[in-house]
Amino acid sequence: MKKAKKLDINYRVYTALLIRQKLPYFLAGFFIAISLILIIFRKTIISPLFQRRTVTIQKKISEKKYVVREGEDLWQIAEKNYGSGFNAYDIAQVNALKEPYILLPGQELIIPSVAKRFPTQGDIVPIDNIYTVQEGDYLFQIAEKTYGDGNLVYKIIEANKIHEPYTIEVGQKLLIPR
């Protein structure tokens, strides 16, 4: 029987050799992992914080303050600030006012930066009471333009004594009753 040879292993040299061989891969993996963690952290935590702050700053810049005077109501304040009383709802909403929208003299309101609103139904005060038919016009469309509601077409039909089939011609002058 043969005797097994005892191997002398220098573990320090072996460990140093392994580290030299594997260190570049370890470092690359480590930097990739750290980079991914930073990207995820930035996208999920840091960016939303900056976005909220930016939105808050933009809101503060775009909103102005208004102090209520004796006898004023939301409609009058909206007319002063927007040129349209229909923006009263915007003011009420931003200021968390509840109906019946009671305002006190000296009360400070935030006037939001929104577009001027126009009525979507009902009579609109006319510039004049005559409408000249344009090419492509039809009665329902004219009622929408002049009244803000096409369903009021019957007013135009009755005032101008237009009979079925309710045809109109380009250049025709129509009386728009108010």
KOLGUVEX-682169 format. One record per residue (C-alpha): x, y, z. Coordinates in steps of 0.02 Angstrom, whole numbers, padded with zeros to 5 digits, always signed. Example, Ala and Ser with C-alpha at 12.3 -4.5 7.8 and 13.67 -1.06 7.14 Angstrom:
// KOLGUVEX-682169
+00615-00225+00390/+00684-00053+00357/
***
This chain:
// KOLGUVEX-682169
+00000+00000+00000/+00054+00171-00045/+00051+00314+00075/-00048+00468+00030/+00056+00622+00009/+00014+00766+00120/-00015+00924+00021/+00050+01084+00091/-00072+01223+00046/-00027+01403+00083/-00197+01476+00117/-00134+01655+00119/-00065+01642-00056/-00220+01548-00116/-00336+01682-00043/-00233+01823-00118/-00239+01738-00288/-00428+01716-00279/-00452+01898-00229/-00344+01957-00374/-00444+01852-00495/-00618+01891-00429/-00597+02072-00367/-00640+02158-00533/-00803+02059-00545/-00845+02093-00364/-00814+02280-00383/-00916+02290-00544/-01061+02201-00461/-01049+02311-00308/-01052+02472-00411/-01197+02410-00516/-01297+02366-00360/-01261+02535-00280/-01308+02625-00442/-01474+02532-00453/-01513+02571-00272/-01477+02756-00300/-01583+02762-00459/-01730+02679-00374/-01712+02792-00222/-01707+02946-00333/-01859+02895-00436/-01968+02841-00291/-01922+02961-00151/-01823+03113-00208/-01912+03157-00372/-02089+03157-00299/-02031+03273-00160/-01961+03398-00284/-02115+03384-00395/-02231+03421-00247/-02124+03569-00199/-02124+03636-00377/-02313+03619-00393/-02337+03708-00227/-02223+03850-00280/-02311+03865-00449/-02481+03871-00363/-02422+04009-00248/-02356+04109-00395/-02513+04087-00501/-02636+04130-00362/-02671+04305-00300/-02760+04369-00146/-02919+04473-00142/-02995+04559+00010/-03185+04559+00012/-03268+04730+00023/-03435+04773+00102/-03582+04708-00001/-03481+04604-00125/-03528+04429-00178/-03432+04294-00271/-03510+04339-00439/-03452+04520-00425/-03278+04468-00370/-03265+04346-00517/-03321+04483-00637/-03187+04601-00569/-03048+04472-00580/-03095+04373-00736/-03221+04479-00830/-03347+04338-00805/-03455+04298-00655/-03456+04116-00709/-03285+04098-00624/-03367+04119-00453/-03367+03930-00434/-03178+03924-00459/-03153+04049-00319/-03272+03955-00204/-03187+03789-00240/-03009+03850-00207/-03062+03935-00046/-03167+03785+00012/-03322+03894+00028/-03487+03806+00059/-03655+03863-00008/-03735+03990+00015/-03561+04070-00004/-03576+04200+00133/-03431+04323+00125/-03377+04441+00262/-03297+04612+00233/-03109+04596+00255/-03110+04410+00217/-02959+04361+00112/-02991+04251-00039/-02871+04162-00154/-02904+04203-00337/-02843+04053-00439/-02761+04071-00608/-02892+03993-00722/-02965+04035-00892/-03117+04147-00910/-03276+04044-00909/-03422+04067-01026/-03603+04011-01005/-03647+03843-01079/-03835+03870-01078/-03961+04010-01075/-03970+04182-01151/-03813+04280-01187/-03821+04468-01196/-03811+04514-01380/-03695+04636-01466/-03838+04663-01586/-03997+04569-01626/-03958+04529-01808/-03857+04379-01865/-03795+04361-02045/-03794+04181-02104/-03621+04120-02152/-03578+03977-02268/-03599+03810-02179/-03714+03882-02045/-03872+03792-01993/-04003+03846-01868/-03951+03736-01722/-03771+03797-01739/-03828+03980-01746/-03928+03953-01586/-03771+03880-01504/-03668+04031-01560/-03793+04162-01506/-03875+04085-01353/-03746+03959-01297/-03880+03823-01315/-03933+03746-01481/-04098+03690-01405/-04156+03871-01409/-04165+03863-01599/-04355+03879-01587/-04334+04063-01537/-04245+04101-01702/-04371+03999-01803/-04521+04088-01723/-04447+04264-01733/-04401+04246-01917/-04558+04147-01965/-04452+04010-02045/-04559+03867-02106/-04515+03686-02129/-04394+03621-02191/-04310+03765-02096/-04190+03813-02234/-04082+03969-02226/-03968+04048-02356/-03795+04125-02349/-03807+04312-02319/-03983+04301-02247/-04011+04416-02098/-04092+04333-01949/-04172+04421-01801/-04104+04349-01639/-04235+04379-01504/-04176+04411-01326/
***
